[in-house]
């Protein structure tokens, strides 16, 4: 009884077979079918390789939400060289919310030579080229995010020559912490001094002829310092055409969480608008000579996540490619054979001309082939 039930079960399973097997003696091969099969296998191989390259690649996913963290401090990373001696300039931050000067003790004033060496000038030219490409192709920013902590350092290389020239500029570098509200970081003439109504710079002791706010921004970023990330103002150089000149940078800072397979960090991206003008009170152009960076914090936070195609999705896409090519090539091959057979049949019918009988009738029938006629 068990054997009988097993046979019935097997017969039932066989009847449900959706892939019936055809004996090889009934299978007819052809040259056209082999050619189509070769083309199909080649297309499958090429598309499989391309699909595998897509599977290996990753992409950046951007998500936006309201930034609810306004209690933490914002870090500003600065590396700016001004073409004036260090005793003549001062840098500080004015917090617009509390109308007070934030402490700038984390900044270092280092006397340097303003002109770059050939190696440093080549570095700056390459950085400016990258900046121009980033403005044209925004997708390159994803490549920079992926290569963070892995790419070469973006810092200005040190001088390789031992120049005996006296320092004529001041490199202001370091970092400072400010509240996450709009503010104004500025570099102007004279050191900052306390003032009951805000702040002031002691500029009376500095000669007007020594004013020169030509500057180079080697690095400016907000948030955690991430090597390999190129910021919009990195490599910027401005040459002043007048002693009384104001350079303004209007910056919008966007809090950003970066999650890749290499790093996970909280940093800030920013966009910037530049403006420069000569201070001339007689012509109605008022202001103070110097470098002013007015920043504002965006209320939106961006989360950038590196994503990868799941393996199950790769398998499904691969099955779709193979099955689709098989079905498409089979249909095209069948249509081609059908067209060829129609053309060949018309050609064969056209090769038989009608025969004129003795009684004047036309014989349109094909001659009958018999065994006697073949001898």
C-alpha positions in Angstrom: 0.0 0.0 0.0 2.8 2.4 0.8 4.5 1.7 -2.5 1.2 2.3 -4.3 0.6 5.6 -2.5 4.1 6.6 -3.3 3.6 5.9 -7.0 0.4 7.8 -7.1 2.1 10.8 -5.4 5.0 10.7 -7.9 2.5 10.4 -10.8 0.6 13.4 -9.5 3.8 15.4 -9.1 4.8 14.5 -12.7 1.5 15.7 -14.0 2.2 19.1 -12.4 5.5 19.5 -14.2 5.6 22.9 -15.9 8.9 22.1 -17.7 8.2 19.1 -19.8 11.3 17.4 -21.3 11.6 16.9 -25.1 13.7 13.9 -26.3 16.8 15.0 -28.1 15.8 12.9 -31.2 12.9 15.4 -31.7 15.0 18.5 -31.3 16.1 20.1 -34.5 19.1 22.5 -34.5 19.8 25.1 -37.2 22.5 27.6 -38.1 20.2 30.5 -37.5 19.3 29.2 -34.1 23.0 28.8 -33.2 23.8 32.3 -34.3 20.9 33.8 -32.2 22.0 31.7 -29.2 25.6 33.0 -29.5 24.3 36.6 -29.7 22.0 36.0 -26.7 24.9 34.5 -24.6 27.1 37.4 -25.4 24.5 39.9 -24.4 23.9 38.0 -21.2 27.6 38.0 -20.3 27.9 41.8 -21.0 24.8 42.8 -19.1 25.8 40.5 -16.2 29.2 42.2 -15.9 27.5 45.6 -16.1 25.0 44.6 -13.4 27.8 43.3 -11.2 29.5 46.7 -11.5 26.3 48.4 -10.4 26.0 46.0 -7.5 29.5 46.8 -6.3 28.9 50.6 -6.6 27.3 52.7 -3.8 25.3 55.9 -3.8 24.6 58.6 -1.4 21.0 59.1 0.0 20.0 62.5 1.2 17.3 62.9 3.9 16.1 66.2 5.4 14.6 67.0 8.8 14.3 69.9 11.2 17.4 70.5 13.3 16.3 70.4 17.0 19.7 70.8 18.5 20.3 74.5 19.3 22.0 74.0 22.7 25.3 72.6 21.5 28.3 74.6 20.4 29.4 75.1 16.8 33.0 74.6 16.0 34.7 76.8 13.4 38.0 75.7 11.8 40.0 78.5 10.4 43.3 78.8 8.4 43.5 82.2 6.8 46.6 84.2 5.8 46.4 88.0 5.6 49.0 90.2 3.9 49.6 92.2 7.1 51.8 91.8 10.1 50.3 90.0 13.1 50.6 93.0 15.4 48.4 95.0 13.1 45.4 92.6 12.8 42.9 91.0 15.1 40.3 88.3 14.7 37.2 87.7 16.8 33.5 86.6 16.6 30.5 88.7 17.3 27.6 86.6 18.5 24.4 88.3 17.2 22.1 86.6 19.7 24.0 87.8 22.8 25.6 90.9 21.2 28.9 90.0 22.8 32.3 88.9 21.6 33.0 85.2 21.6 36.4 84.1 22.9 39.0 83.7 20.1 41.7 82.3 22.3 41.9 79.1 20.2 43.4 81.0 17.3 47.1 81.2 16.6 48.8 84.2 15.0 51.9 83.0 13.0 54.1 85.4 11.0 54.7 84.0 7.5 55.5 85.0 4.0 52.4 85.7 1.9 53.8 84.6 -1.5 53.6 80.9 -2.1 56.4 78.6 -3.3 56.1 76.9 -6.7 55.0 73.7 -4.9 52.4 75.5 -2.8 51.2 77.5 -5.9 50.6 74.2 -7.8 48.7 72.8 -4.8 46.5 76.0 -4.8 45.9 75.8 -8.6 44.8 72.1 -8.3 42.5 73.0 -5.4 40.9 75.8 -7.4 40.4 73.4 -10.4 38.6 71.0 -8.1 36.4 73.8 -6.8 35.5 74.8 -10.4 34.6 71.2 -11.2 32.5 70.9 -8.1 30.4 73.9 -9.1 29.8 72.4 -12.5 29.2 68.8 -11.5 27.5 68.5 -8.1 27.7 64.7 -8.2 31.4 64.9 -7.5 30.5 65.9 -3.9 29.3 62.3 -3.4 32.7 61.0 -4.5 34.4 63.3 -1.9 32.1 62.0 0.8 33.0 58.4 0.0 36.7 59.1 -0.1 36.8 61.0 3.2 39.6 59.8 5.5 41.0 57.9 2.5 42.1 60.7 0.1 45.2 62.8 0.4 45.3 65.7 2.9 43.8 69.0 1.6 46.1 71.1 3.9 48.6 73.6 2.4 52.0 71.8 2.1 54.8 73.5 4.2 57.4 75.6 2.5 60.3 73.6 1.1 62.7 76.6 0.8 64.5 78.3 3.7 63.7 81.8 2.7 65.6 84.6 4.4 63.0 87.2 3.6 61.3 88.7 6.7 57.6 87.7 7.3 55.2 90.1 5.7 51.9 88.3 6.5 50.0 86.7 9.3 48.6 83.2 9.3 45.6 83.0 11.6 44.7 79.3 12.2 43.0 77.2 14.8 39.5 76.6 15.9 36.9 78.2 18.2 33.5 77.3 19.5 30.4 79.6 19.2 26.7 79.3 19.8 24.5 77.8 17.1 23.1 81.2 16.1 24.0 83.7 13.4 27.3 85.4 13.9 30.1 87.4 12.3 33.7 86.3 12.3 35.9 89.1 11.1 39.5 90.1 10.7 40.2 93.8 10.8 42.9 96.3 11.8 43.9 96.4 15.5 43.4 94.0 18.4 39.9 93.6 19.9 39.3 95.4 23.2 36.3 95.1 25.6 33.6 97.7 25.2 30.4 98.1 27.3 28.2 98.3 24.1 29.8 95.5 22.2 33.4 95.5 21.0 36.0 97.6 19.3 39.3 97.3 17.6 42.3 99.5 18.5 43.1 100.7 15.0 44.3 104.2 15.8 47.9 103.1 16.3 48.1 101.4 12.9 49.2 103.5 9.9 46.7 103.7 7.1 49.3 103.0 4.5 50.0 99.6 6.0 46.4 98.4 5.4 46.4 95.4 3.0 43.7 92.9 3.3 44.8 90.7 0.5 44.2 87.2 1.9 44.2 83.5 1.2 41.8 81.1 2.7 43.5 77.7 3.0 40.7 76.2 5.0 37.4 77.2 6.5 34.9 74.6 7.8 32.2 74.2 10.4 31.8 71.3 12.7 34.0 68.3 13.1 37.2 68.4 11.1 37.2 65.6 8.5 40.3 65.1 6.3 39.7 64.8 2.6 36.5 67.0 2.6 36.9 70.1 0.3 34.9 73.1 1.5 33.6 75.9 -0.8 36.2 78.5 0.3 39.3 76.3 0.4 42.0 77.7 -1.9 40.3 81.1 -2.3 42.7 84.0 -2.8 41.8 87.7 -3.0 44.1 90.6 -3.8 43.2 94.0 -2.5 43.3 96.8 -5.1 43.0 99.5 -2.4 44.1 100.1 1.2 40.5 100.7 2.3 38.8 97.5 1.0 36.2 95.3 2.5 35.7 91.6 1.7 32.4 90.1 2.7 31.4 86.4 2.7 27.8 85.6 3.4 27.6 82.0 4.6 24.7 79.7 5.2 25.6 76.7 7.3 23.7 73.4 7.0 24.1 70.8 9.8 25.0 67.5 8.2 25.2 63.9 9.5 27.5 61.8 7.4 27.3 58.0 7.5 29.5 56.1 5.1 31.1 52.7 5.2 34.4 54.5 6.2 33.2 57.1 8.7 30.3 58.3 10.7 30.5 62.0 11.7 28.5 65.1 12.4 29.8 68.0 10.3 28.4 71.0 8.5 28.1 72.0 4.8 27.8 75.6 3.8 27.1 77.7 0.8 28.7 81.2 0.3 28.1 84.4 -1.5 31.1 86.8 -2.0 31.2 90.6 -2.2 34.0 93.1 -2.1 34.1 96.9 -2.3 36.3 99.9 -1.6 35.5 102.0 1.4 35.1 105.6 0.3 33.1 107.8 2.7 33.0 110.7 0.2 31.4 108.5 -2.4 28.9 107.0 0.0 30.6 103.7 0.4 30.7 103.3 4.2 32.1 100.6 6.4 35.3 99.2 7.9 38.2 97.7 6.0 38.7 94.1 6.7 37.5 90.5 6.1 34.0 89.8 7.3 32.4 86.3 7.3 28.7 86.5 8.3 27.3 83.1 8.9 23.7 81.9 9.6 22.6 78.5 10.7 20.0 76.7 8.7 17.0 75.2 10.5 17.2 72.0 8.3 19.5 69.2 8.9 20.8 66.9 6.2 21.5 63.2 6.7 23.8 61.7 4.1 23.9 57.9 4.1 25.9 55.7 1.8 23.7 52.8 0.5 24.4 49.6 -1.3 22.2 47.4 -3.5 21.0 44.3 -1.5 22.1 40.9 -2.7 18.6 39.7 -3.1 17.8 42.6 -5.4 21.0 41.9 -7.4 19.8 38.2 -7.9 16.3 39.3 -9.0 17.7 41.8 -11.5 20.1 39.1 -12.8 17.3 36.6 -13.3 15.3 39.3 -15.1 18.2 40.0 -17.5 18.7 36.3 -18.3 15.0 35.5 -18.7 14.3 38.6 -20.7 17.1 38.0 -23.2 16.0 34.3 -23.6 12.4 35.3 -24.3 13.2 38.3 -26.5 15.7 36.4 -28.7 13.3 33.5 -29.0 10.5 35.7 -30.2 12.8 37.6 -32.6 14.1 34.3 -34.0 10.6 32.9 -34.5 9.5 36.1 -36.3 12.6 36.0 -38.5 12.1 32.4 -39.5 8.4 33.1 -40.3 9.4 36.0 -42.6 12.1 34.0 -44.3 9.7 31.1 -44.9 7.1 33.4 -46.4 9.7 35.0 -48.8 11.1 31.6 -49.8 7.6 30.1 -50.5 6.7 33.1 -52.7 10.0 32.6 -54.6 9.3 28.9 -55.2 5.8 29.6 -56.4 7.0 32.2 -58.8 9.6 29.8 -60.3 6.8 27.7 -61.9 5.4 29.2 -65.1 1.9 28.2 -66.4 1.8 25.7 -69.3 -0.3 26.3 -72.4 -2.4 23.1 -73.3 -3.3 22.2 -76.9 -7.0 23.0 -76.3 -6.0 26.6 -75.4 -6.4 26.2 -71.6 -3.7 27.2 -69.1 -2.4 24.5 -66.7 -1.6 26.3 -63.4 -1.2 23.0 -61.4 2.3 21.8 -60.4 3.5 18.6 -62.2 2.9 15.5 -60.2 6.1 13.7 -59.3 5.9 9.9 -59.5 8.4 7.1 -59.3 8.3 6.6 -63.1 9.1 10.2 -63.7 12.1 10.1 -61.5 13.7 7.3 -63.6 
